[in-house]
Amino acid sequence: MKSDPAEAIENEWYVIRYSGETPEIAYNSAIYHLTRAKDGPHICLADEQVDFLKQAAIERYTEIVLRDLQHANCTKSIYRGIARSIINYRRFCMFCMRQHLDVNVVRTQAAEALQIFIETEIQQLQSVNRPSIINCTYQELQDYAVELGVELGSWCEVLEKHCLLPSLHP
């Protein structure tokens, strides 16, 4: 029995969209499965179908980049911290470069989320005696802020005290 091409593409979209931490791998696997895999449907994908699958990867990247910039997530098992957001954002940028896609929408969303995260963290550190949840070095945070276009400004001294020390960070 031959599978319906539209259904096969929809199924692969779903796999990409909910792919965990590796949307680009899921995207490439989907393209391979749909077009060339021995046991795949051997579909000749139209540009719109490829774009549909790319959009699933973009949506997943957006979700995982922003997830770890949501201060409210810090007590949830899904939370990985700023360090993971940095990794996922850079993976996203590489994916966009390879696929000739624009990163600006996600960059803007990530910049806003990072700024709110930092403001919330500083406010909580000043009012509650607890260790910081910032899990990267100050240099990594600073580099990420520059990539996103976020100005750390007056927060620099406070942030530097609460970030991981370079020797303690793998």
N, C-alpha and C positions, 0 to 999 in steps of 0.2 A: 504494500500500500504506500503510495506516494504522499508525502506530507504537503500541506498547504504552505506555499512560500511566505505568505503574509503572517501566518501563525508561527512559522519558524523564526522569522525576523522579530516578531513580538516577544517570543520566548527568549531570544538572545538579548533583546533590549532589557528585559527583566533581570537577566543574569548580570548584565553590566551595571544596571542601576543599583542593584543591591549587592555589589561585589566585595564588600568589605574594604580593605585598605589598598586594593590594587585595581582600580578601574581601567587603567591602560592595558594591563595584562588581559583583563576580561574582554575589553574591546577587541584587542588583536586576536584573541582566541575565538571570539564570535565571528569576526570577519573570516578567519581561516575555516572555521566549522561550516559556515554558510556557503563559502565559495569553493573550497579546495579539499576539505577533509574527505577521506575515503568513504566514511559513513555519513557524510553531510549531505544536504539537499542540492548542492552544486548550483546555487542561484547566482545569476549575473545581476549584481546589485546596482540599482540606479543611484545616482548621486543623492537623491532625497532619502533613500533607504540608509545609505552610509551616514548621512548627516543625522538621521534619526538615532542611529547607534552612537555616534559621537556625542550627541546631546545627552544621552544616558550617562556617558562617562563624565561629561562636564557637570551634570547634576550631582553625581556621586562625589566627585572631587569637591564641589562646592560644599556639600554636606559635611564631609570629613574635615575639610579645612576649618570651617566655621564651628563645628562641634567642639573642638578643643580651644576655641576662643570664647566660649560661652561660660562665664564664671559660674553660673548656676549648675553647670554639669560637673563641677569639680568633685562632688560627692557621689557621682554615679559611676557605675562600672564601665560605661562607654568612654569616659574621659581619659585622655592621654596627655594632656597638657600642651603648653605652647611649643615645646620641643617637637612634638608630633605634628602640630599644625605647620611648623616651618618645613618639615620633611614633606608633608603632603602638598603644601603650596608649591614647593620647588618641583615636585613630581608633576603637578598640574601644569606648571609653566613649561616644562620640558615636553609634555604631551601636546600642549598648544603649539609650541614651536614646531614639532614634528608634523602636526596636522594642519598647520597654517591657520590657527585659530587665535582669536583675540582674548587676552587675559583680563582686560580692564574691568569688566563687570564683577568678576570674582575678586579682583584686587581691591576694588572699591568696597565691596562687602566685607572683605577681610580687614581692611584698614579701619573701617568703622567698628568692627567687632573687637579688634586689638585695642583700640583707643578706649572703648567702654570697659574691656577686661582690665586694663591697667588702672583706669580710674577707680573701678570697683575694688581691685586688689589693694591699692594704696589706701583707700578709705577704710577698708576692713583692717588692714595692718595697723593703722593709726588708732582704731577704736577697740580692737580685740587683740589680746596677746596670743598670737599663734604664729607658727612658721609660715613663710610664704609658700604659695603653691606654684610659683614660677619655677619651672624645671629646666631652665636653660641658663647659660652664662649671660652676663650682661652684654658681652660682645655679640653673641648670637641674637639676643633680643634687639640690640641696636641695629644689627645688619638687617633683620627682618623688618623692623620699623622703616628703615631706609627703602627696602624693596617695596613696601606697601605705601610709602609716602606719608608715614605717620611721624610727627614731630614729638620727640620725647621731652624736649624743653626742660621745664622746671622739675620734672619727675626723675631726672638723671641720677641725682645723688641718692634718693630713696630707693630707686630700682637697683642701683649698683650694689647697695647693701643687702638686698634681698634675693638677688640672683645667685645661682650656683657659682662656686669658684671654679675657674678653669681646670685646676688640678683634680677636682672632685667629679668632673664631668667626663664621661668616656668619649 
